Amino acid sequence: MEPVLTDLNLPLFERAKRVIPGGVNSPVRAFRAVGGTPRFVQRAQGAHFWDANGQRFIDYIGSWGPMILGHGHPAVLEAVQKAALDGFSFGAPTEREIELAEEILSLVPSMDMVRLVSSGTEAGMTAIRLARGATGRTKFIKFEGCYHGHADALLVKAGSGLATFGNPTSAGVPAEVVRDTLVLEYNNIAQLEEAFALHGRELACVMIEPIAGNMNLVRTSVAFMKRARELCTEYGALLVFDEVMTGFRVALGSAQSLYAQALPGFKPDVTVLGKVIGGGMPLAAFGGSRAVMEQLAPLGPVYQAGTLSGNPVATACGLATLREIKKPGFFDALSARTQSLVDGLKAAADAAGVPFSVDCQGGMFGFFLLNQLPTNYGEVMKSDGAKFNALFHGLLERGVYIAPALYEAGFVSSAHSAADIEETIAAAKVVFEQMA
C-alpha cells in the first residue's frame, strides 16, 4: 500500500476524503442529506464557532447537545485545565468519579446507582444487556425513529408485523442479531398493547427516548408513557429511558421529571445519560435501582468494562457543567431564550406562508415544514426535504448553523444572547420569503 501524501493546498474536505471514509468521522457531518461541503470548525466560543475560512456562525447544534453552557465556559475550562495538569487517564478510581455519580443521583431520583462509560452507544447497549441479565429474557422493544447508538441490535427497522421482528438497517449486522428486537410505532398505544399481549413474558425491556431527538423533536404523549409504564410493571419488563440527549438538557431533572409531574410516582427502571453530563468530553452513564445495578460486574454476572470509563478530565468537565446548570434560574432563563427563538421562527414562517410547526423544551427545539407537529416517524417523513435543504443553506449563508439533516433536533445554550436570537430570526425571515 502506497503512503498517502499530504497536499496542504487541497481544500480540507478533499484532504479528508483521501484518508477518512466520506471525509468525516460521523456520517451526518458529511452534508450528504442537504448537499454541499461541510464546514470545518477552527475554534468556538460562547454561542459561536468559526470555520477554517474565518466565517462566524451562530451554533445551534452545540456538539449535538452537550454544550448547554456554550463553548469555553470559564468555570468548565478552569476545571478541565486543572484536571489535565494532574493527568489524562489512570485506569484506576478517582474521587471525582464519586463526586460526579453523587451529583447525577441527586438530580435523578429514579437512580440509586450509576455506572460511568465513555459514549452514549456504550451506555445504551449495556443498558439492554443489563435488562436482559436482570430479567433473564432476551427480547426488547424499541420505537421507529428513536436512535440509541450504533450497537448491532439497535440498527434495525420495523418488521412486517408485530409477530415478526426487525430487519437490519446496516450492512454487517446479521439478521439473527436483531431477531429479538421488536420495533413499534412511537406513540401508538394499541400497537404497544398488542406487542405485550404477544410477547410480554419474553420482553426484557422497553427502550424509548421520552422526547425523541433523532426524528427532530417529537414527544411521547403522557397517555402513551403511562401505558408503557403500566405494561412494563404488569409483565415484569424494565422501562429504559434513553436520555442521552434529553438528560439535563430539557430540565434539571431530565425528561423523566416532566412525566413525573403529570404522572405522580412515575419513574423509569433504567436511565441512559450522555452529552450534557460530559460537558463536551466523551462521557456517558447508565443507572437504575440498586437491585438492578448490582447485577453488574464485579458484583453480578452482567459484564461491562472500559479503559477510559470515568476519565478524570471528562469527569471534571461534566461535574463543572452540572454545577453550573444547578444554579437558581438557569433553566428558566434557558427555556425563555429557546422559546423566543421558536416563536420568532414560527412568526417568520407564518408571515411568508411557509408551512411550519415547532416545539421546544428547556434548551432543546425542533421544527418541521408541516402544518402541525408530528407524533411519530411516519408523520415526520412527510416533511418537505427539498424545502428544508433550501432553509438550511439559506441560513448557513447568513451565518446560522443548524443541523445538516431534516431529522435532527436543535440546541440553545445559556451563551446565546438576545442579539443572537434576533440575528437568527432576521436571517430566517429572508430565507422564508425566498422559499414562499
JOQUIFEN-V521201 format. One record per residue. N is the residue number from 1. RES is the residue in one small letter. SS is DSSP state (@ for helix, = for strand, . for the rest). PHI is phi in radians with two decimals (* if undefined). PSI is psi in degrees with one decimal (NA if undefined). Layout:
# JOQUIFEN-V521201
n=N res=RES ss=SS phi=PHI psi=PSI
n=N res=RES ss=SS phi=PHI psi=PSI
This chain:
# JOQUIFEN-V521201
n=1 res=m ss=. phi=* psi=128.5
n=2 res=e ss=. phi=-1.34 psi=144.4
n=3 res=p ss=. phi=-1.18 psi=149.5
n=4 res=v ss=. phi=-1.47 psi=121.3
n=5 res=l ss=. phi=-1.60 psi=131.1
n=6 res=t ss=. phi=-1.41 psi=127.6
n=7 res=d ss=. phi=-1.98 psi=101.6
n=8 res=l ss=. phi=-1.19 psi=-10.5
n=9 res=n ss=. phi=-1.48 psi=-13.5
n=10 res=l ss=. phi=-1.25 psi=147.2
n=11 res=p ss=. phi=-1.00 psi=150.9
n=12 res=l ss=@ phi=-1.00 psi=-42.4
n=13 res=f ss=@ phi=-1.14 psi=-36.6
n=14 res=e ss=@ phi=-1.17 psi=-42.2
n=15 res=r ss=@ phi=-1.06 psi=-44.0
n=16 res=a ss=@ phi=-1.09 psi=-40.7
n=17 res=k ss=@ phi=-1.16 psi=-20.8
n=18 res=r ss=@ phi=-1.31 psi=-23.9
n=19 res=v ss=@ phi=-2.20 psi=-12.2
n=20 res=i ss=. phi=-2.24 psi=131.4
n=21 res=p ss=@ phi=-0.97 psi=120.8
n=22 res=g ss=@ phi=1.26 psi=0.7
n=23 res=g ss=@ phi=1.39 psi=4.9
n=24 res=v ss=. phi=-2.44 psi=159.3
n=25 res=n ss=. phi=-1.82 psi=10.4
n=26 res=s ss=. phi=-2.73 psi=130.3
n=27 res=p ss=@ phi=-0.99 psi=-40.2
n=28 res=v ss=@ phi=-1.14 psi=-19.9
n=29 res=r ss=@ phi=-1.23 psi=-14.2
n=30 res=a ss=@ phi=-1.36 psi=-7.7
n=31 res=f ss=. phi=1.15 psi=18.3
n=32 res=r ss=. phi=-1.06 psi=-35.3
n=33 res=a ss=. phi=-1.26 psi=-29.9
n=34 res=v ss=. phi=-1.94 psi=-12.1
n=35 res=g ss=. phi=1.42 psi=161.7
n=36 res=g ss=. phi=1.69 psi=-171.9
n=37 res=t ss=. phi=-1.94 psi=129.8
n=38 res=p ss=. phi=-1.12 psi=150.5
n=39 res=r ss=. phi=-1.50 psi=131.4
n=40 res=f ss=. phi=-1.66 psi=120.4
n=41 res=v ss== phi=-1.41 psi=134.7
n=42 res=q ss== phi=-1.73 psi=-41.6
n=43 res=r ss== phi=-2.81 psi=166.1
n=44 res=a ss== phi=-2.54 psi=150.5
n=45 res=q ss== phi=-2.72 psi=131.4
n=46 res=g ss== phi=1.07 psi=-124.7
n=47 res=a ss=. phi=-1.67 psi=11.8
n=48 res=h ss== phi=-2.22 psi=155.3
n=49 res=f ss== phi=-2.35 psi=161.2
n=50 res=w ss== phi=-2.10 psi=133.8
n=51 res=d ss== phi=-1.49 psi=-179.2
n=52 res=a ss=. phi=-1.14 psi=-16.5
n=53 res=n ss=. phi=-1.63 psi=1.9
n=54 res=g ss=. phi=1.52 psi=4.7
n=55 res=q ss=. phi=-1.36 psi=136.8
n=56 res=r ss== phi=-1.59 psi=140.5
n=57 res=f ss== phi=-2.25 psi=142.4
n=58 res=i ss== phi=-1.39 psi=123.4
n=59 res=d ss== phi=-1.69 psi=114.7
n=60 res=y ss=. phi=-1.96 psi=16.1
n=61 res=i ss=. phi=-1.88 psi=-29.5
n=62 res=g ss=@ phi=0.88 psi=48.8
n=63 res=s ss=@ phi=1.04 psi=32.5
n=64 res=w ss=@ phi=1.12 psi=35.7
n=65 res=g ss=@ phi=2.15 psi=-32.5
n=66 res=p ss=. phi=-1.14 psi=-29.6
n=67 res=m ss=. phi=-1.47 psi=60.4
n=68 res=i ss=. phi=-1.16 psi=-24.0
n=69 res=l ss=. phi=-1.67 psi=2.0
n=70 res=g ss=. phi=1.46 psi=-179.9
n=71 res=h ss== phi=-1.50 psi=137.1
n=72 res=g ss=. phi=1.21 psi=35.0
n=73 res=h ss=. phi=-1.06 psi=132.6
n=74 res=p ss=@ phi=-0.97 psi=-43.1
n=75 res=a ss=@ phi=-1.17 psi=-38.1
n=76 res=v ss=@ phi=-1.24 psi=-44.2
n=77 res=l ss=@ phi=-1.04 psi=-42.5
n=78 res=e ss=@ phi=-1.11 psi=-42.4
n=79 res=a ss=@ phi=-1.11 psi=-41.3
n=80 res=v ss=@ phi=-1.19 psi=-43.8
n=81 res=q ss=@ phi=-1.09 psi=-41.6
n=82 res=k ss=@ phi=-1.13 psi=-43.8
n=83 res=a ss=@ phi=-1.12 psi=-40.4
n=84 res=a ss=@ phi=-1.10 psi=-33.9
n=85 res=l ss=@ phi=-1.13 psi=-27.9
n=86 res=d ss=@ phi=-1.46 psi=-16.8
n=87 res=g ss=. phi=2.41 psi=145.4
n=88 res=f ss=. phi=-1.43 psi=-34.9
n=89 res=s ss=. phi=-2.87 psi=141.1
n=90 res=f ss=. phi=-2.12 psi=-26.1
n=91 res=g ss=. phi=1.16 psi=23.7
n=92 res=a ss=. phi=-2.55 psi=159.8
n=93 res=p ss=. phi=-1.14 psi=151.4
n=94 res=t ss=. phi=-2.31 psi=157.0
n=95 res=e ss=@ phi=-1.11 psi=-32.3
n=96 res=r ss=@ phi=-1.14 psi=-29.2
n=97 res=e ss=@ phi=-1.06 psi=-41.0
n=98 res=i ss=@ phi=-1.15 psi=-43.7
n=99 res=e ss=@ phi=-1.07 psi=-42.9
n=100 res=l ss=@ phi=-1.17 psi=-43.1
n=101 res=a ss=@ phi=-1.04 psi=-44.6
n=102 res=e ss=@ phi=-1.10 psi=-39.2
n=103 res=e ss=@ phi=-1.13 psi=-45.1
n=104 res=i ss=@ phi=-1.07 psi=-47.5
n=105 res=l ss=@ phi=-1.15 psi=-31.4
n=106 res=s ss=@ phi=-1.19 psi=-24.8
n=107 res=l ss=@ phi=-1.71 psi=-18.5
n=108 res=v ss=. phi=-2.20 psi=87.5
n=109 res=p ss=. phi=-1.17 psi=-10.4
n=110 res=s ss=. phi=-1.25 psi=-14.3
n=111 res=m ss=. phi=-1.87 psi=132.2
n=112 res=d ss=. phi=-1.69 psi=-28.9
n=113 res=m ss== phi=-2.48 psi=155.5
n=114 res=v ss== phi=-2.48 psi=145.8
n=115 res=r ss== phi=-2.03 psi=126.8
n=116 res=l ss== phi=-1.52 psi=138.2
n=117 res=v ss== phi=-2.37 psi=-167.3
n=118 res=s ss=. phi=-1.91 psi=-14.9
n=119 res=s ss=. phi=-2.64 psi=157.8
n=120 res=g ss=@ phi=-1.09 psi=-37.8
n=121 res=t ss=@ phi=-1.04 psi=-45.7
n=122 res=e ss=@ phi=-1.09 psi=-42.5
n=123 res=a ss=@ phi=-1.15 psi=-42.6
n=124 res=g ss=@ phi=-1.15 psi=-45.8
n=125 res=m ss=@ phi=-1.18 psi=-33.3
n=126 res=t ss=@ phi=-1.30 psi=-32.6
n=127 res=a ss=@ phi=-1.07 psi=-38.7
n=128 res=i ss=@ phi=-1.19 psi=-43.1
n=129 res=r ss=@ phi=-1.04 psi=-41.3
n=130 res=l ss=@ phi=-1.12 psi=-43.2
n=131 res=a ss=@ phi=-1.09 psi=-41.1
n=132 res=r ss=@ phi=-1.14 psi=-42.0
n=133 res=g ss=@ phi=-1.17 psi=-38.4
n=134 res=a ss=@ phi=-1.26 psi=-30.7
n=135 res=t ss=@ phi=-1.75 psi=-19.6
n=136 res=g ss=. phi=1.30 psi=18.8
n=137 res=r ss=. phi=-2.04 psi=165.8
n=138 res=t ss=. phi=-2.04 psi=-30.6
n=139 res=k ss== phi=-1.41 psi=152.0
n=140 res=f ss== phi=-2.63 psi=160.5
n=141 res=i ss== phi=-1.85 psi=136.2
n=142 res=k ss== phi=-2.27 psi=176.2
n=143 res=f ss== phi=-2.17 psi=141.3
n=144 res=e ss=. phi=-1.05 psi=129.8
n=145 res=g ss=. phi=1.69 psi=-14.3
n=146 res=c ss=. phi=-1.57 psi=137.2
n=147 res=y ss=. phi=-2.03 psi=127.2
n=148 res=h ss=. phi=-2.14 psi=26.9
n=149 res=g ss=. phi=1.75 psi=175.8
n=150 res=h ss=. phi=-1.83 psi=28.0
n=151 res=a ss=. phi=-1.10 psi=147.4
n=152 res=d ss=@ phi=-0.93 psi=-47.6
n=153 res=a ss=@ phi=-1.20 psi=-10.0
n=154 res=l ss=@ phi=-1.81 psi=-9.7
n=155 res=l ss=. phi=-1.57 psi=78.7
n=156 res=v ss== phi=-2.58 psi=143.0
n=157 res=k ss== phi=-1.91 psi=169.3
n=158 res=a ss=. phi=-1.12 psi=145.7
n=159 res=g ss=. phi=-1.39 psi=-171.3
n=160 res=s ss=. phi=-1.40 psi=-9.2
n=161 res=g ss=. phi=-3.10 psi=175.2
n=162 res=l ss=. phi=-1.20 psi=-21.9
n=163 res=a ss=. phi=-1.41 psi=-12.3
n=164 res=t ss=. phi=-1.97 psi=153.4
n=165 res=f ss=. phi=-1.74 psi=179.6
n=166 res=g ss=. phi=-1.25 psi=169.8
n=167 res=n ss== phi=-2.05 psi=142.8
n=168 res=p ss== phi=-1.04 psi=143.7
n=169 res=t ss=. phi=-1.94 psi=9.3
n=170 res=s ss=. phi=-2.41 psi=139.9
n=171 res=a ss=. phi=-1.07 psi=148.4
n=172 res=g ss=. phi=1.59 psi=-3.4
n=173 res=v ss=. phi=-1.87 psi=108.1
n=174 res=p ss=. phi=-1.13 psi=147.4
n=175 res=a ss=@ phi=-1.02 psi=-34.9
n=176 res=e ss=@ phi=-1.20 psi=-21.3
n=177 res=v ss=@ phi=-1.24 psi=-31.2
n=178 res=v ss=@ phi=-1.81 psi=12.0
n=179 res=r ss=. phi=-1.16 psi=-21.0
n=180 res=d ss=. phi=-1.75 psi=9.8
n=181 res=t ss== phi=-1.76 psi=119.2
n=182 res=l ss== phi=-1.83 psi=120.9
n=183 res=v ss== phi=-1.83 psi=122.3
n=184 res=l ss== phi=-2.04 psi=168.8
n=185 res=e ss=. phi=-1.40 psi=131.1
n=186 res=y ss=. phi=-1.03 psi=134.9
n=187 res=n ss=. phi=1.23 psi=13.5
n=188 res=n ss=. phi=-1.75 psi=96.6
n=189 res=i ss=@ phi=-1.15 psi=-43.8
n=190 res=a ss=@ phi=-1.04 psi=-41.8
n=191 res=q ss=@ phi=-1.18 psi=-39.0
n=192 res=l ss=@ phi=-1.09 psi=-43.7
n=193 res=e ss=@ phi=-1.10 psi=-40.7
n=194 res=e ss=@ phi=-1.15 psi=-38.8
n=195 res=a ss=@ phi=-1.11 psi=-41.7
n=196 res=f ss=@ phi=-1.18 psi=-36.7
n=197 res=a ss=@ phi=-1.10 psi=-36.2
n=198 res=l ss=@ phi=-1.42 psi=-38.3
n=199 res=h ss=@ phi=-2.26 psi=6.8
n=200 res=g ss=@ phi=-0.91 psi=-40.8
n=201 res=r ss=@ phi=-1.40 psi=-2.9
n=202 res=e ss=@ phi=-1.86 psi=-4.2
n=203 res=l ss== phi=-1.53 psi=126.2
n=204 res=a ss== phi=-1.40 psi=-38.8
n=205 res=c ss== phi=-2.84 psi=164.2
n=206 res=v ss== phi=-1.98 psi=123.5
n=207 res=m ss== phi=-1.94 psi=129.2
n=208 res=i ss== phi=-2.61 psi=144.8
n=209 res=e ss=. phi=-1.50 psi=115.7
n=210 res=p ss=. phi=-1.09 psi=-35.2
n=211 res=i ss== phi=-2.20 psi=105.7
n=212 res=a ss== phi=-1.20 psi=141.3
n=213 res=g ss=. phi=-2.15 psi=1.7
n=214 res=n ss=. phi=-2.01 psi=13.4
n=215 res=m ss=. phi=-2.22 psi=43.8
n=216 res=n ss=. phi=1.16 psi=-146.2
n=217 res=l ss=. phi=-1.87 psi=113.5
n=218 res=v ss== phi=-2.32 psi=128.0
n=219 res=r ss== phi=-1.61 psi=149.4
n=220 res=t ss=. phi=-1.39 psi=139.8
n=221 res=s ss=. phi=-1.23 psi=154.5
n=222 res=v ss=@ phi=-1.06 psi=-40.0
n=223 res=a ss=@ phi=-1.10 psi=-40.8
n=224 res=f ss=@ phi=-1.15 psi=-44.1
n=225 res=m ss=@ phi=-1.15 psi=-38.6
n=226 res=k ss=@ phi=-1.04 psi=-44.7
n=227 res=r ss=@ phi=-1.21 psi=-37.3
n=228 res=a ss=@ phi=-1.07 psi=-43.1
n=229 res=r ss=@ phi=-1.11 psi=-43.4
n=230 res=e ss=@ phi=-1.09 psi=-45.2
n=231 res=l ss=@ phi=-1.18 psi=-41.2
n=232 res=c ss=@ phi=-1.06 psi=-42.8
n=233 res=t ss=@ phi=-1.13 psi=-44.8
n=234 res=e ss=@ phi=-1.09 psi=-40.6
n=235 res=y ss=@ phi=-1.72 psi=-0.4
n=236 res=g ss=. phi=1.35 psi=20.7
n=237 res=a ss=. phi=-1.61 psi=156.3
n=238 res=l ss== phi=-1.61 psi=141.1
n=239 res=l ss== phi=-1.67 psi=114.1
n=240 res=v ss== phi=-1.85 psi=118.8
n=241 res=f ss== phi=-1.63 psi=119.4
n=242 res=d ss== phi=-1.55 psi=101.5
n=243 res=e ss== phi=-1.97 psi=31.0
n=244 res=v ss=. phi=-0.95 psi=-42.9
n=245 res=m ss=. phi=-1.56 psi=-41.7
n=246 res=t ss=. phi=-1.50 psi=-17.9
n=247 res=g ss=. phi=-1.03 psi=119.2
n=248 res=f ss=. phi=1.06 psi=12.4
n=249 res=r ss=. phi=-1.84 psi=-40.4
n=250 res=v ss=. phi=-1.63 psi=-19.4
n=251 res=a ss=. phi=-2.93 psi=159.4
n=252 res=l ss=. phi=-1.08 psi=-34.8
n=253 res=g ss=. phi=-1.59 psi=10.9
n=254 res=s ss=@ phi=1.24 psi=-178.7
n=255 res=a ss=@ phi=-1.10 psi=-32.5
n=256 res=q ss=@ phi=-1.07 psi=-28.1
n=257 res=s ss=@ phi=-1.19 psi=-30.1
n=258 res=l ss=@ phi=-1.21 psi=-39.6
n=259 res=y ss=@ phi=-1.28 psi=-30.4
n=260 res=a ss=@ phi=-1.17 psi=-28.6
n=261 res=q ss=@ phi=-1.16 psi=-37.1
n=262 res=a ss=@ phi=-1.50 psi=-25.7
n=263 res=l ss=. phi=-2.23 psi=85.8
n=264 res=p ss=. phi=-0.92 psi=131.2
n=265 res=g ss=. phi=1.55 psi=-5.3
n=266 res=f ss=. phi=-1.18 psi=138.4
n=267 res=k ss=. phi=-2.83 psi=147.6
n=268 res=p ss=. phi=-1.35 psi=166.9
n=269 res=d ss=. phi=-1.51 psi=-34.9
n=270 res=v ss== phi=-2.38 psi=140.8
n=271 res=t ss== phi=-2.17 psi=134.8
n=272 res=v ss== phi=-1.88 psi=129.5
n=273 res=l ss== phi=-2.19 psi=158.5
n=274 res=g ss=. phi=-2.99 psi=-161.7
n=275 res=k ss=@ phi=0.93 psi=-91.6
n=276 res=v ss=@ phi=-1.03 psi=-36.0
n=277 res=i ss=@ phi=-1.20 psi=-12.6
n=278 res=g ss=@ phi=-1.79 psi=-9.7
n=279 res=g ss=. phi=1.06 psi=17.4
n=280 res=g ss=. phi=1.99 psi=-11.5
n=281 res=m ss=. phi=-1.60 psi=158.2
n=282 res=p ss=. phi=-1.22 psi=99.0
n=283 res=l ss=. phi=-2.72 psi=137.3
n=284 res=a ss== phi=-2.59 psi=179.4
n=285 res=a ss== phi=-2.84 psi=162.6
n=286 res=f ss== phi=-2.51 psi=148.6
n=287 res=g ss== phi=-2.73 psi=168.5
n=288 res=g ss== phi=-3.02 psi=-157.1
n=289 res=s ss=. phi=-1.16 psi=158.6
n=290 res=r ss=@ phi=-1.04 psi=-41.4
n=291 res=a ss=@ phi=-1.09 psi=-40.2
n=292 res=v ss=@ phi=-1.27 psi=-46.5
n=293 res=m ss=@ phi=-1.19 psi=-25.9
n=294 res=e ss=. phi=-1.31 psi=0.2
n=295 res=q ss=. phi=-1.36 psi=-12.2
n=296 res=l ss== phi=-1.37 psi=144.9
n=297 res=a ss=. phi=-1.10 psi=141.5
n=298 res=p ss=. phi=-1.58 psi=1.7
n=299 res=l ss=. phi=-1.45 psi=-34.5
n=300 res=g ss=. phi=-2.26 psi=-171.0
n=301 res=p ss=. phi=-1.49 psi=-6.4
n=302 res=v ss== phi=-1.53 psi=115.9
n=303 res=y ss=. phi=-1.56 psi=138.5
n=304 res=q ss=. phi=-2.75 psi=137.5
n=305 res=a ss=. phi=-2.68 psi=163.0
n=306 res=g ss=. phi=-2.92 psi=124.4
n=307 res=t ss=. phi=-0.99 psi=-41.4
n=308 res=l ss=. phi=-1.73 psi=7.2
n=309 res=s ss=. phi=-1.04 psi=132.8
n=310 res=g ss=. phi=1.23 psi=27.7
n=311 res=n ss=. phi=-0.86 psi=133.6
n=312 res=p ss=@ phi=-1.14 psi=-30.8
n=313 res=v ss=@ phi=-1.35 psi=-41.3
n=314 res=a ss=@ phi=-1.11 psi=-41.6
n=315 res=t ss=@ phi=-1.16 psi=-34.2
n=316 res=a ss=@ phi=-1.11 psi=-43.1
n=317 res=c ss=@ phi=-1.11 psi=-47.9
n=318 res=g ss=@ phi=-1.15 psi=-42.0
n=319 res=l ss=@ phi=-1.12 psi=-43.9
n=320 res=a ss=@ phi=-1.10 psi=-37.9
n=321 res=t ss=@ phi=-1.13 psi=-48.1
n=322 res=l ss=@ phi=-1.09 psi=-36.9
n=323 res=r ss=@ phi=-1.18 psi=-31.3
n=324 res=e ss=@ phi=-1.26 psi=-43.4
n=325 res=i ss=@ phi=-1.31 psi=-12.2
n=326 res=k ss=. phi=-1.36 psi=-14.2
n=327 res=k ss=. phi=-1.11 psi=142.7
n=328 res=p ss=. phi=-0.95 psi=134.9
n=329 res=g ss=. phi=1.48 psi=-5.1
n=330 res=f ss=@ phi=-1.04 psi=-52.1
n=331 res=f ss=@ phi=-1.29 psi=-28.5
n=332 res=d ss=@ phi=-1.09 psi=-45.7
n=333 res=a ss=@ phi=-1.17 psi=-42.3
n=334 res=l ss=@ phi=-1.10 psi=-44.3
n=335 res=s ss=@ phi=-1.10 psi=-40.9
n=336 res=a ss=@ phi=-1.13 psi=-40.1
n=337 res=r ss=@ phi=-1.16 psi=-42.2
n=338 res=t ss=@ phi=-1.13 psi=-41.5
n=339 res=q ss=@ phi=-1.10 psi=-37.9
n=340 res=s ss=@ phi=-1.13 psi=-35.0
n=341 res=l ss=@ phi=-1.15 psi=-51.6
n=342 res=v ss=@ phi=-1.20 psi=-34.2
n=343 res=d ss=@ phi=-1.11 psi=-41.8
n=344 res=g ss=@ phi=-1.16 psi=-40.8
n=345 res=l ss=@ phi=-1.13 psi=-41.0
n=346 res=k ss=@ phi=-1.11 psi=-44.0
n=347 res=a ss=@ phi=-1.11 psi=-39.9
n=348 res=a ss=@ phi=-1.14 psi=-42.7
n=349 res=a ss=@ phi=-1.16 psi=-43.7
n=350 res=d ss=@ phi=-1.08 psi=-40.2
n=351 res=a ss=@ phi=-1.11 psi=-31.5
n=352 res=a ss=@ phi=-1.57 psi=-6.3
n=353 res=g ss=. phi=1.33 psi=24.5
n=354 res=v ss=. phi=-1.64 psi=125.8
n=355 res=p ss=. phi=-0.98 psi=129.6
n=356 res=f ss=. phi=-2.80 psi=127.1
n=357 res=s ss== phi=-2.29 psi=148.2
n=358 res=v ss== phi=-2.61 psi=150.1
n=359 res=d ss== phi=-2.53 psi=157.7
n=360 res=c ss== phi=-2.70 psi=160.0
n=361 res=q ss== phi=-2.69 psi=122.9
n=362 res=g ss=. phi=1.04 psi=-122.9
n=363 res=g ss=. phi=-1.81 psi=25.5
n=364 res=m ss== phi=-2.17 psi=138.3
n=365 res=f ss== phi=-2.51 psi=162.3
n=366 res=g ss== phi=-2.68 psi=146.3
n=367 res=f ss== phi=-2.39 psi=158.0
n=368 res=f ss== phi=-2.40 psi=143.7
n=369 res=l ss=. phi=-1.50 psi=60.7
n=370 res=l ss=. phi=-2.40 psi=157.9
n=371 res=n ss=. phi=-1.30 psi=-22.6
n=372 res=q ss=. phi=-2.48 psi=156.1
n=373 res=l ss=. phi=-1.15 psi=134.3
n=374 res=p ss=. phi=-1.32 psi=160.2
n=375 res=t ss=. phi=-2.05 psi=-5.6
n=376 res=n ss=. phi=-2.73 psi=174.8
n=377 res=y ss=@ phi=-1.11 psi=-38.9
n=378 res=g ss=@ phi=-1.04 psi=-40.3
n=379 res=e ss=@ phi=-1.24 psi=-37.0
n=380 res=v ss=@ phi=-1.02 psi=-39.3
n=381 res=m ss=. phi=-1.15 psi=-11.6
n=382 res=k ss=. phi=-1.42 psi=-8.1
n=383 res=s ss=. phi=-1.12 psi=151.4
n=384 res=d ss=. phi=-1.44 psi=103.9
n=385 res=g ss=@ phi=-1.15 psi=-39.6
n=386 res=a ss=@ phi=-1.13 psi=-41.4
n=387 res=k ss=@ phi=-1.16 psi=-37.5
n=388 res=f ss=@ phi=-1.09 psi=-43.0
n=389 res=n ss=@ phi=-1.04 psi=-39.5
n=390 res=a ss=@ phi=-1.14 psi=-40.4
n=391 res=l ss=@ phi=-1.14 psi=-44.8
n=392 res=f ss=@ phi=-1.01 psi=-51.2
n=393 res=h ss=@ phi=-1.23 psi=-32.6
n=394 res=g ss=@ phi=-1.10 psi=-42.1
n=395 res=l ss=@ phi=-1.22 psi=-40.8
n=396 res=l ss=@ phi=-1.04 psi=-43.0
n=397 res=e ss=@ phi=-1.08 psi=-25.0
n=398 res=r ss=. phi=-1.80 psi=17.5
n=399 res=g ss=. phi=1.41 psi=24.0
n=400 res=v ss== phi=-2.07 psi=121.7
n=401 res=y ss== phi=-1.90 psi=108.7
n=402 res=i ss=. phi=-1.91 psi=173.0
n=403 res=a ss=. phi=-1.02 psi=133.6
n=404 res=p ss=. phi=-1.42 psi=47.2
n=405 res=a ss=. phi=-2.85 psi=141.0
n=406 res=l ss=. phi=-1.11 psi=-25.1
n=407 res=y ss=. phi=-1.87 psi=26.5
n=408 res=e ss=. phi=-2.09 psi=136.0
n=409 res=a ss=. phi=-1.23 psi=166.1
n=410 res=g ss== phi=-2.02 psi=166.9
n=411 res=f ss== phi=-2.43 psi=136.5
n=412 res=v ss=. phi=-1.92 psi=143.3
n=413 res=s ss=. phi=-1.95 psi=167.6
n=414 res=s ss=. phi=-1.18 psi=-13.9
n=415 res=a ss=. phi=-1.44 psi=-15.1
n=416 res=h ss=. phi=-1.19 psi=125.8
n=417 res=s ss=. phi=-1.65 psi=168.8
n=418 res=a ss=@ phi=-1.05 psi=-34.5
n=419 res=a ss=@ phi=-1.16 psi=-37.9
n=420 res=d ss=@ phi=-1.07 psi=-43.5
n=421 res=i ss=@ phi=-1.14 psi=-44.0
n=422 res=e ss=@ phi=-1.10 psi=-41.1
n=423 res=e ss=@ phi=-1.11 psi=-39.7
n=424 res=t ss=@ phi=-1.13 psi=-45.6
n=425 res=i ss=@ phi=-1.14 psi=-39.5
n=426 res=a ss=@ phi=-1.08 psi=-40.9
n=427 res=a ss=@ phi=-1.13 psi=-43.1
n=428 res=a ss=@ phi=-1.09 psi=-37.9
n=429 res=k ss=@ phi=-1.02 psi=-45.0
n=430 res=v ss=@ phi=-1.10 psi=-44.7
n=431 res=v ss=@ phi=-1.19 psi=-42.4
n=432 res=f ss=@ phi=-1.08 psi=-40.0
n=433 res=e ss=@ phi=-1.10 psi=-36.0
n=434 res=q ss=@ phi=-1.24 psi=-30.0
n=435 res=m ss=@ phi=-1.37 psi=-25.3
n=436 res=a ss=. phi=-1.12 psi=NA
